[in-house]
Amino acid sequence: MSLVGWDSICQPKWSGGLGMRQIRDQNIAFLLKLGYKLVSDDEALWVRVLKSKYGVNGFLPTSIEKANCSFLWKSLSKVWSLLHDNLIWTVGDGNRIRCRKDQWIPNVGPLIKYLPALANINTDCLLSDLVTGEGNWNLKFLQEWLPEEVIFQIMGIPPPHPTEGPDRLSWRHTSTRAFSVKSAYKMLKEDSWNSRDELWKTTVRRGLANDASCSICGHASENILHIIRDCTVAKEAKQASLDSRSISSDYTVLPLKELTSKDWIYLNAVGAVSRTSGRAAAGGVIWDSTGNWIMGYNRFIGNCSIFDAELWGILDGLKLIQWRGHDNVIIHSDSLEVVKAIHENDSKKPTSALLRRIHQILSQERQWIIRHIPREENKSVDYLAKIALGRGGFFT
């Protein structure tokens, strides 16, 4: 019988192992979870007791080492630097984040490294100082001392707002910014895992055809409005989608009373990210209950993940629906990850800044449903989002 090394057995199944975990690294992941709770859950009794006992001051101290402490605290202090390097601030009101010293931009790090060596600038200024009176990023000021790529990253983050609550520390290695032991273990071990061939994941992205006619209904001119609004076959498919109530991936907030179909407004939203430049855009279409077009919108975001781009599309659509006075909305998204994230974070405090802002609007709605739909049913909205990749700004 041939023997297999423990390191090989602990490889993931997709790389030829059995998916078992190294006990030492699993223990570190659990310690990181405790450390994360210590900096993110100030309301927990055990957190307040430990912070008071060991005199922990500040939101994220660089070290928690103490001469006389328990075995648990000593173990936490050993992994503290690892935890510190893998946390990131998510934006709320901007009154806790030091814009030049703290990590709040994904994959960028503190902005102090971009300052000239002898610059006479306040390095402790808050993130709220970087916002204009209209509530937008002060891009003119940022462009004076930051490179273009960093500016695009900042554009993909919602600016601070006084109504969004305090800034929060979050975990860098999940799309929702919520900590998980699984992601912590992966962060510790992925460099030692065998490489995986990713070529099978390559997919053909949706795009406009070269032929000017509509390949679906045969119309002579397939412009954007025809694709999204006027194509007869597309309208029939859209109406069938709106009429469907038997999709297994619905997530619903139950109404206080029965609503008729005429009360509903439908939002189809999508995000798009360029594979070459990393630039992101979002868009969506708002329909009435009979499938008639109410409004379309799109925006160039900057640089962000596809997960955040999808959230931007939903957030912008909800703002427009709220502005028009509608309070019963059904959201359609072709991203199951986004649908689950919005639903799962409904019962707890979301960590992601975008998820928090989406739930703030949904809490003001009379009733809302979020539904996962096949990507094919969102093609027209995808075209609209991709238009914004080639231009900046917000369009309706």
C-alpha positions in Angstrom: 0.0 0.0 0.0 1.4 3.3 -1.0 1.5 6.2 1.5 0.4 9.7 0.8 1.8 12.7 2.6 -0.5 14.7 4.9 0.2 17.9 2.9 -1.2 16.1 -0.2 -4.3 15.0 1.7 -4.9 18.5 2.9 -5.0 19.9 -0.6 -8.5 20.9 -1.8 -10.5 18.3 -3.8 -10.2 20.4 -7.0 -6.4 20.0 -6.8 -6.2 16.3 -6.0 -6.5 16.3 -2.2 -9.2 15.1 0.2 -10.1 18.6 1.4 -9.0 18.0 5.0 -7.6 20.9 7.0 -4.3 21.4 8.8 -5.2 21.7 12.5 -2.7 24.5 13.2 -4.0 26.7 10.4 -7.6 26.0 11.3 -6.9 27.0 14.8 -5.3 30.3 13.6 -8.5 30.9 11.5 -10.6 30.5 14.7 -8.3 32.9 16.5 -8.7 35.4 13.7 -12.5 35.1 14.1 -12.2 36.0 17.8 -10.0 38.9 16.9 -12.4 40.1 14.3 -15.3 40.0 16.8 -13.1 42.0 19.2 -12.7 44.9 16.8 -16.1 44.8 15.0 -18.7 43.9 17.7 -18.5 46.6 20.4 -22.0 45.6 21.8 -21.0 42.1 22.8 -20.6 41.8 26.6 -17.4 39.6 26.4 -15.8 42.2 24.0 -16.5 45.0 26.4 -15.1 42.9 29.3 -11.9 42.0 27.6 -11.3 45.5 26.3 -11.8 46.9 29.7 -9.6 44.3 31.4 -6.6 44.7 29.0 -7.1 48.4 28.4 -7.6 48.2 24.6 -8.0 51.7 23.2 -8.8 52.8 19.7 -10.7 51.1 16.9 -7.8 49.0 15.6 -4.6 49.0 17.8 -1.4 47.9 16.2 -0.6 45.6 19.1 -2.5 44.0 22.0 0.5 42.4 23.8 0.4 42.5 27.6 2.9 41.2 30.1 0.4 39.5 32.4 -2.5 38.0 30.4 -4.5 34.8 29.9 -3.5 32.1 27.5 -6.3 33.2 25.1 -5.2 36.8 25.1 -1.6 35.7 24.5 -2.7 33.6 21.6 -4.7 36.5 20.1 -1.7 38.8 20.4 0.3 36.4 18.3 -2.1 36.6 15.3 -3.0 40.2 15.8 -0.6 41.6 13.2 -2.0 39.1 10.7 -5.5 40.2 11.5 -4.5 43.9 11.3 -3.1 43.5 7.8 -6.3 41.8 6.5 -8.9 44.2 7.7 -10.3 47.1 5.7 -12.6 49.9 6.6 -16.0 50.1 5.0 -17.4 53.6 4.6 -20.2 55.0 6.7 -20.2 58.7 7.8 -16.5 59.0 7.3 -15.8 60.2 10.8 -13.6 57.3 11.9 -11.5 56.6 8.9 -8.2 58.6 8.6 -8.1 59.0 4.8 -4.3 58.9 4.4 -3.3 56.5 7.2 -6.0 53.8 7.2 -6.8 51.0 4.7 -10.2 51.7 3.1 -9.5 51.2 -0.6 -9.3 47.6 -1.8 -5.9 46.5 -3.1 -4.4 49.9 -2.6 -3.4 50.3 1.0 -2.9 53.6 3.0 -2.8 56.7 0.8 0.1 58.2 2.8 2.6 56.5 0.5 1.5 58.8 -2.4 2.3 62.0 -0.5 5.6 63.8 -1.3 8.2 63.2 1.4 8.3 66.8 2.6 4.7 67.7 2.1 3.2 69.8 4.8 -0.2 68.1 4.9 -2.4 66.9 7.8 -2.1 63.1 7.7 -4.8 62.6 10.3 -7.6 64.2 8.2 -10.9 62.2 8.1 -12.5 60.7 5.1 -15.5 63.0 5.5 -13.2 65.8 4.6 -12.9 64.4 1.0 -16.6 65.0 0.2 -18.1 68.0 -1.5 -21.2 69.9 -0.3 -23.3 67.9 -2.7 -22.2 64.6 -1.1 -19.9 63.5 -3.9 -16.1 62.7 -3.9 -14.0 65.8 -4.2 -12.2 64.4 -7.3 -10.5 67.7 -8.2 -8.7 67.7 -4.9 -7.9 64.0 -5.1 -6.5 64.3 -8.6 -3.9 66.8 -7.4 -1.9 64.1 -5.5 -3.2 60.7 -6.5 -2.6 58.6 -9.6 -5.5 57.9 -12.0 -5.8 54.2 -11.1 -6.3 55.1 -7.4 -8.9 57.7 -8.4 -10.9 55.1 -10.3 -10.8 52.8 -7.2 -12.1 55.6 -5.0 -14.9 56.2 -7.5 -16.1 52.6 -7.0 -16.6 53.3 -3.3 -19.8 55.1 -2.1 -18.8 58.5 -0.5 -19.4 59.1 3.2 -22.8 60.4 4.2 -24.0 61.5 7.7 -27.0 59.2 7.6 -25.0 56.0 6.9 -23.9 55.4 10.5 -20.3 54.9 11.7 -17.5 53.5 9.6 -16.9 49.8 10.2 -13.9 47.5 10.2 -14.5 44.5 7.8 -12.7 41.5 6.4 -10.9 41.9 3.1 -11.3 38.4 1.7 -15.1 38.1 1.1 -17.2 40.1 -1.3 -19.7 41.1 1.4 -16.8 42.1 3.8 -18.2 39.7 6.4 -15.6 37.4 8.2 -15.8 33.7 7.6 -13.5 30.9 8.9 -13.5 29.4 5.4 -12.1 32.5 3.8 -9.5 33.0 6.6 -8.2 29.4 6.1 -8.1 29.9 2.4 -6.1 33.1 2.9 -3.6 31.2 5.1 -3.2 28.2 2.7 -3.9 29.1 -0.9 -0.2 29.9 -1.6 0.6 26.3 -0.8 -2.2 24.7 -2.9 -1.6 23.2 -6.3 -2.5 25.5 -9.2 -5.8 25.0 -10.9 -6.3 25.2 -14.7 -8.8 28.1 -15.1 -9.2 27.9 -18.8 -12.4 25.8 -18.5 -14.0 28.8 -16.8 -13.6 31.1 -19.9 -16.9 32.2 -21.1 -18.1 34.2 -24.1 -19.3 37.6 -22.8 -22.5 39.1 -24.2 -22.1 41.8 -26.7 -23.8 43.6 -29.7 -23.8 41.8 -33.0 -22.2 43.1 -36.1 -25.4 42.7 -38.1 -27.6 45.8 -37.9 -30.9 43.9 -38.0 -32.5 42.3 -34.9 -31.7 38.6 -34.9 -34.8 37.9 -32.7 -37.7 39.7 -34.4 -36.1 40.6 -37.7 -36.5 44.4 -37.3 -34.3 46.3 -39.8 -32.5 48.4 -37.2 -31.4 46.9 -33.9 -30.5 50.0 -31.9 -30.3 50.2 -28.1 -33.9 51.3 -27.5 -35.1 48.5 -29.8 -33.1 45.9 -27.8 -34.2 47.1 -24.5 -37.7 48.4 -25.1 -39.3 47.9 -28.5 -38.5 44.4 -29.6 -41.8 42.5 -29.7 -40.3 39.1 -28.8 -38.2 40.6 -26.0 -41.3 42.3 -24.6 -43.2 39.0 -24.6 -40.3 37.3 -22.8 -40.2 40.2 -20.3 -43.9 39.9 -19.6 -43.6 36.1 -19.1 -40.8 36.8 -16.6 -42.9 39.4 -14.8 -45.9 37.0 -14.7 -43.9 34.1 -13.3 -44.3 33.5 -9.6 -42.8 30.0 -9.3 -39.1 30.7 -9.3 -37.4 28.8 -6.4 -34.8 31.6 -5.7 -37.3 34.3 -4.6 -36.6 36.1 -1.4 -39.6 37.9 0.0 -40.5 40.3 2.7 -44.1 39.4 3.5 -46.7 42.2 3.0 -49.1 43.4 5.6 -52.0 42.8 3.2 -52.5 41.3 -0.2 -51.2 43.4 -3.1 -52.5 43.4 -6.6 -50.1 43.0 -9.6 -50.8 46.7 -10.5 -49.0 47.8 -7.3 -45.7 46.3 -8.3 -42.7 48.1 -9.9 -40.0 45.8 -11.4 -36.3 46.6 -11.4 -33.8 44.7 -13.6 -30.3 45.7 -12.6 -26.8 44.5 -13.7 -23.1 45.4 -13.4 -20.4 45.0 -15.9 -16.6 45.0 -15.6 -14.1 45.2 -18.4 -11.7 42.2 -18.5 -8.9 44.3 -20.0 -9.0 47.6 -18.0 -10.9 46.6 -14.9 -13.3 49.5 -15.4 -16.8 49.0 -14.1 -20.3 50.2 -15.0 -23.8 49.5 -13.8 -27.3 50.0 -15.3 -30.9 48.9 -15.1 -34.4 49.2 -16.4 -37.5 50.0 -14.4 -40.8 48.5 -15.7 -44.4 48.6 -14.6 -46.5 45.5 -13.9 -47.6 45.2 -17.6 -44.0 45.2 -18.8 -44.0 48.7 -20.1 -40.8 50.7 -19.9 -40.7 53.5 -17.2 -37.0 54.4 -17.1 -33.6 53.2 -18.0 -30.3 54.3 -16.4 -26.6 53.6 -16.4 -23.5 54.9 -14.9 -19.7 54.6 -15.2 -18.4 53.5 -11.7 -14.7 53.5 -11.9 -12.8 50.3 -10.7 -14.5 47.8 -8.5 -15.4 44.1 -8.3 -18.3 42.6 -10.4 -20.1 42.0 -7.1 -19.9 45.7 -6.2 -20.9 46.7 -9.7 -24.1 44.6 -9.4 -24.8 46.2 -6.1 -24.3 49.7 -7.6 -26.9 48.8 -10.3 -29.5 47.8 -7.7 -28.7 50.8 -5.4 -29.1 53.4 -8.3 -32.4 51.8 -9.4 -33.8 51.8 -5.9 -32.9 55.5 -5.5 -34.8 56.3 -8.7 -37.8 54.1 -7.6 -37.9 55.8 -4.2 -37.6 59.3 -5.9 -40.7 58.5 -8.1 -42.7 57.5 -5.0 -43.1 53.8 -5.6 -43.1 51.5 -2.5 -43.6 48.0 -3.8 -40.6 46.7 -5.8 -39.5 43.4 -7.2 -35.8 43.3 -8.0 -34.4 41.0 -10.7 -30.7 40.1 -10.7 -28.8 37.5 -12.6 -26.2 37.3 -9.8 -27.2 34.6 -7.3 -24.4 35.8 -5.0 -25.9 39.3 -4.9 -29.4 37.9 -4.3 -28.2 35.8 -1.4 -26.2 38.6 0.1 -29.1 41.1 0.1 -31.4 38.5 1.6 -29.0 37.1 4.2 -28.0 40.6 5.4 -31.6 41.6 5.9 -31.6 40.0 9.3 -28.3 41.4 10.5 -26.1 44.5 10.2 -24.5 44.4 6.7 -20.7 45.0 6.6 -20.5 46.2 3.0 -21.2 49.9 2.6 -23.3 49.2 -0.6 -25.3 46.5 1.2 -26.0 48.9 4.1 -27.3 51.6 1.7 -29.5 49.1 -0.2 -31.1 47.9 3.0 -31.6 51.4 4.2 -33.8 52.1 1.2 -35.5 48.7 1.3 -36.4 49.3 5.0 -38.5 52.3 3.8 -40.3 50.3 1.1 -43.8 48.8 1.9 -42.8 45.5 0.4 -39.9 44.2 -1.6 -38.9 40.9 -3.3 -35.6 40.0 -4.8 -35.5 37.3 -7.4 -32.7 35.6 -9.2 -33.3 35.2 -12.9 -31.3 33.5 -15.7 -28.7 35.8 -17.4 -30.5 35.4 -20.7 -33.4 37.4 -19.3 -31.2 40.3 -18.4 -29.4 40.7 -21.8 -31.0 44.0 -22.7 -30.1 45.5 -19.3 -26.5 44.2 -19.8 -26.3 46.1 -23.1 -27.3 49.3 -21.3 -24.7 48.9 -18.6 -21.9 48.3 -21.1 -22.7 51.5 -22.9 -21.5 53.3 -19.8 -18.1 51.6 -19.9 -17.1 53.9 -22.7 -18.2 57.1 -21.0 -18.3 58.6 -17.5 -21.2 60.0 -15.5 -24.8 58.9 -14.7 -27.5 58.8 -17.4 -31.3 58.2 -17.2 
